[in-house]
Amino acid sequence: MELVVGRPPQEPLERAEAAVEQYAYCPDLGDATIVGDGQAASTTWRFWWD
């Protein structure tokens, strides 16, 4: 699943919160730290399940 995000979180705390929520929704994303450093700040969020 791919989502286009109009206003991704900009502040570090908001990115961390978004990463935790993304990881809870889709644990197949891998490490939540990596999600927070990359995907959470992006305008495109990708989710997949194995």
N, C-alpha and C positions, 0 to 999 in steps of 0.2 A: 504494500500500500504506500502511496506517495501523497504527501500533503504539501500544499503551497502555503507558506506562512507569511502573511502580510507585514506583521510587526513582530519579529522574533525577539526574545528577551535580550536586553543589552547589558544589564548590570550583572556582575558575577553571581550574586545570590539568586537572582531570577533565573539565570542559566542553570545553576545547580539544581534549583527546584524543578525546572522543566526536564532536566536530564533524569532526575529521580523518577518523575512521573512517566517519562518515556520508557525508562527501563522497567518500571513496574508493569506497564502495559505490554511491553515486548521484551522479555529477558533475552531473547536471541540476538539483541543488538550487541551484546558483549559487555565490556567494562563500562559502567556508568560514568566514570571519569572521562573516558574518551568521548562518550556521547556529549557530555557537558562542554568539552573543549571544542567540539566540532559541530555536530548536528544541531544542538540546542540553539546555537547562534546563527544558524543558516536559515535561508528563506525556503528551503526544501527539506522536509523531514521524511525519511524513508523507514518503513517498518517491514520486517519479514519474519516468518516463522518457519522453522525447519521441521 
